[in-house]
């Protein structure tokens, strides 16, 4: 399932979060990457694009709370004729990606269940979603047997989630991620999570290559089973997102629409963040690949002479841009902003495996929240019959804080839409193209 079909990440918080966001990224990554000069006669250095604005708008966007959301008033613009009462989501040209298989999800559940205090009901399974299957909705969660109201379906702790603590504790890049967080502030959380995921994914690919060649895998990947189910490329598990598009495709399809400026800003911001993450991730991946084993001899050096520092290259290693882009799509479409301290209203961004497999519906049949301490408990909110799909409500579909065209650019879908989005854009749907009132 395309996680961008689910509005489970970066969903509007309260106005409290919006006000706080105004200063989060004003100094974000500026100190870590020399800014390219503008094409002017002055020597002033600035951001291209300006991260103080772009990353503020992008990485600091509000997230979904893991408590139930409230229904909000109707969206401020008139709905298109394409909007239906259904909660299905269809992506542009979404198809099942190569390599999608139920086995990957069986492995995911097995891995997830291995965590202390984790529980997966024997009545729970993952298979192609009723929201169109692989051609539109990808995979979803189902009831293998009847599930009674209030029955526990899943339980897990923070340990099974991907959090900033995992990035900061990483033996390869942890210190660099900490420095990034200190200099950029809370708004860099998404950048750091994306960097951590991308690094782990590239190391996992190196493991696979070694094993295929009959060698022993040398990289320990904590969330390997989870990473294998994530949409690193377009169409994998029916995933769609503007970050996967070519520049000319964005221009040809979206230029002149309400979504165009937002799409361009998101893409530009991720490209710029990739340059920063390159300096953190590339040395680790290059070493794992053995790219630095055949470096020229540095010549004679007395014992008291320090070893010369290696010159840091701005060149991207093979696969880095694709990995970072996929990691941002994953964070945007899957991460939750979870309340971790009631008194201070402190939240943390995290990825919650297995729970994020549930498709979205405006009429969910499960609910979840913290049961005891950090324990997260998912229960049936109604009686669920054998074969029924399990649905979570990640966001009220009438939330006026997130217009439908922003749903598309941030998450890759429009709530309630059954018609292919490419057709809607080509037909200049009012979701994407504002219409002048008749005189």
N, C-alpha and C positions, 0 to 999 in steps of 0.2 A: 504494500500500500504506500502510496506517496504520502509521506508525512506532511507534505505541504497541503495535503487535502485536509489536514486537521489543524485548526487554529489553536494549537496547544502551547505555542511559544510567542513571546513578545506581544501578548495581547494587552490592550489598554488597562492600566491600573487606574487608581483614583487620581484626582487632580493633584494630590500630594506628590505623587510620583512624577507627574509632568513638571511641577514647579521645581522639584529637586534636580531634574535632568538638565536644567539650563546651565549649570556650571560643571557638570560631571566631567565632560571631555574637553574643556577649554584648553587644557595643556596636554591632552592625551598623547601620544607618541611623538610629539614634536621634538623632544629632547633626544630621542633614540635614532632618528633618521634625518640626515641632512635634507632640507627641503630644496627642490629644484628651483632655479631662478625663473622669474616671470620673463616673458619675451618683451622687455621694456628697456629703456636706456638707463634705468637706475640699477643699482646693485642690490636692491632690496630682495631678501629671500622670503618666500612664503610657501604655503601649502598648495599643492595641486593634486587632488581637490583639497579644499580647506578642511582638515580633520576636525578643527574646533567646531565646525558646523556639521560636517558629514557624519563623523562618528558619534557626535551627540545625538543626531537624529536617528542614526542607525543602530549602534551598539547599545545605546541607553534606552531604547524603546521599551515601553512597559511590557511586562510578562504576565502570563496567566497564573493566577493563584491556584494552589492545589485544593482549595476549598471550593464549594459550588459557587458559580457565578450567578448574578442576579439578572433578570430580564430587564432591559432598558428600553426607553422609548424608541419609536420607529425612526429609521434612518431619514436623514434630512432631505434626501432627494427621492424623486419618484422612482419606484422599482421598474426595471425593464420587464418587458413581456416575457423574458426568458426565466424570470425567477418563479419558482414553483414552491409549493408547500413542503416539498420533500427536502431532506437534508443531504441529498447525495451531492458529490463533488466530482466534476470531470475536468481533467487537465488537458492542455493542448497536446493533441496527438499522443496521449498517454497509452503506452503498451507495456506488456510485461517485459522486463529487462532480461537479458541473457543471464542465466545462472540463478534466477529466482527458483526456489524450490522449498517445499514443505520441510525438507530435512534441515535446512538452515534454521528454521524456526523451532523445530524439535530440539536441535542442539542449543538454541537460545534458552528455551525453557529448562532444559537439563542443567545448563550452566547457572542460570538464575536460581534454581532450586538448591544449588550447592552452598549458597550463602547461609550463614548462621541466621536462624529465625525467619528465613524466607519460606513461604508456602505458596504453592500453586495447586488449586483445587483439581482433583482428577476429572472434574466435570468441565475443565477449561481446555480449549485447543485453539490453534492458530491455523487458518486456511484462507483461500481466496474470499474476499469480501462480497457480500450481497450487493454492495454499492457498485455493481458493474463488474466485479471480479478484477482480473489483472488488466483488462482493457481500460478501466476507469479508476477503480478504487484500490487495486492491489490487494494486500492481505488484511485480515481483520481477526478479531477474537470471537469465539463461539461457545455455546453451551453444548457439551457432549451429551449431557443428561439434564433432566429438569433441575432447575436451581430455585430454591424457595426464597422468598423475600427475606432479607437480612442475612442470608448465608454468606460466609466469607469466601471470596473468590481468590484473592491474592493478599499476601502480607509480605512486607520487606522493610529493610532498614536503609538508612542513608549509605551504608557500606556498599550496597549493590548499585548505587547511583554514581554517575560521573559528575564530579564536583570540582571546584577550584582547588580543593585540598589534594586531589589526585594530580592536578597539574603542578602544584607547588612542591609536592613530594616526589615528583619524577626525578630519577637519578641523573637523567641526561640534561633536561632543560628547566628543572624546577627553579633554580636560582635566577635564571634569566626571566622566567615568568613572574617571579616575585618582584624583580626590579621593574618590570613592565607595569605591574599592578601599582607599585609605589609611585611611579612617575606619572602614570596615566589616570589613576583613580578607579572607582567602581565601574565607570563606564567601559572599561577595558575587559570586563568579565567575558563578554562574548568572544572577543579577539583571543583571549588566553585559552578558553575552552576549545575554540576552533583550532588554534595552534597545537594544543595537546592532542586532539583527535587526529589531525593531519599527520603529525609525527608518528603516532602509534600505527596509523593506517599504512604509512610508507614502510615502517619497520616490519609490519605484518606481511606486506608484499615481498619484502626481502626474505623473510622466513619461508614463504611459500615457494619462492624461487630456489632457495637452497634445498628444500625438501624434494622438490621436483628433480633436482640434479643429484639426489642421493646423499646430500650433505645434511648435517645436523643444524636445526634452527638455533640461532644464538640469541634471539631477542625475546624477552619475556613480555607478552602482551596481556595485560590484566583484563581488558574488556574484549578480547579477541572474538568470542562468540557473538557478542553484541555488534561489534564493528562489521561483521560479515553480513548482517541483516540491514545495514544502513544504506541509504541511496547516495553513493559516492558519484554516480554518473546519472545523466539524464535518462529517464525512462526506467531505471532500475526500480523495481517495485512500484511502477507507474508514477515515478516522481517527475515533477515538472517545476521549473522555477526560472525566472528571468536571469539568474546568475549563470545558468547553463547555456544561454543563448549566445549566438554570434552578434557582433555589433550591428551588422547590416540588418539582421533579423529584427533587432529591437527597433531600429530606425524605420524599417519598412512597415512593421506591423503596429507599432505603438505611437509613432510620432504624431503629435496633435491630439493625443488622448490625455485624460486625467492621470493615467498611469505612467506616462512617458518620463516626466521629470523625476519621479520617485524611483523608477527603474534605473535610470541613468545614474542617479546619486548612489544607490545601493551598489551597483556594479563598480563605479569609480572608487567608492570607499573600500570595497573588498580588495580591489587591485592594489590600492595603496597600503592596506593592512598587510597584504601578502609580502610586500617589500620588507616590512619590519619583521615579520615572522621568518622570512628567509634567513636572516642573520642568526636566528635562534635555532631553527630546525635543520638547515642545510648541513652544518658541520657534523651533526649527529648521524644523519642519514648517509652522508658521504663516507663516514668512517665505517658504518655497518656494511656498506657496499664494497668497501675496500678500495675506494677511489683514491685514497691518500697513501696507499702502501708503496707505490712506485715513484714517490717524489724524489727529485734529485738530491744527492748528498749535499748537506749544508757546508761541507768543508771542515778543515781543522778548527777546533775551538779549545782554548785552555779551560781547565776545570772550573776556574773562577769566572769565566765569561758566561753571561746569561745567554740562554738559547733565544735566538731572534724570534720575535713574534711573527706569526704567519699573517700574510696580507689577506684581509677579508675581501672576498669577491662579491660583487653585486649580482653576478650571474645566477640565475635560478637553476637549481638542480632539476634533473628530469623528473617530471611528475609532481613537482611541488605545487605549481599553480592549480592543477586539477584537484589535488588533494585538499588544499586550503579552500578552494571554491566549494567543493563538496562538503567540507566540514562546516562552512558557514551556512549552507543550505540546511544541513542537519540541525545546527543550533537554532536557526530561525524557525524551523518547522517543528522541532521536537522538545526544546528545552522548556522547563517550568521555572517560574519564579516562586519559590517556596518560602512561606513565612517560617522563620526559624526562631524568632523572639517576639512574643506578643507585646511586651512592654515597649520595646524600641521600634516595633514594626519592621525589624530587620528581615530582609529576604536574601536568598541566595539562588543563583541560577544553577540548575542541575538537569541532567538527562536521567530519566527513569525508565530503564529497560522493562520490556514486557507490557507494563501499563501503557506505554506510548503506542502499542499496537492497536489499541481500540480506536475505531473510527468515531468521528464526531456525529452527534445528533442533537437537535434542539429539544428532543424528548428522550433523555438518557435513561437507561435501565440499571445503572450502577451509580454508586457514590463512593467517595473516598476521602480520607483525611488522616491525621495523626491519631492513632489509637492510644498508645502509651509512649511518652517520650518521643523518640525518633521513629518509632514503628509506624508504617503507613499501612492502612487496612482498606481493602477494596471489597465492598459488599453489594449484593443485589438490592436495588431499591424497589423492585417489584418482582413478582413471580416470573421466572424466565423459563420458557419451554425448551425442550431438547431441540437443537438445530437452530435456535434463534441466535442472531448476532448480538454481541455485547457492545453497547455504545456509551461513550462518555460525552458530556457537554463541556467543551473546552472554552466556549464563549457563547453568550447570547447572540443570536443572529441579527438582532435589531440594535446592536450597540452603536450608538451615534458617534462614538469616538473613533471608530474604524470604518470609514466608507468602504464599499465593496471593491473599488479599484485598488485600495491599499491592501485588502485581503489578498488580492491577486499578486501584487508585487512583493509582498512580504511572505506569503505562505503558498502561492501558486494555485489558488483555487478561489472560487466565489461561493459562499454558502447558499445552498438551495438550488444550484444551477445543474441542470441535466444536459443541456446542449453543450457541445464542444466549445470551449472558450475562443478558439481560433475563429470559429464561425461568428460568434458574438462580436468579436473585435472587427472582423471584416465587414459585418453588417452595421457597424458603428452603433452598437448598443449604448443606451443612455447610461449604463454603468460606467462606460469608459469615455464616451463622448457626450459632453453636455449639449443639450438641445435648446435653441432659442424659443421662447414662447411665441406663439402665433399672435399677430397683431390684428 
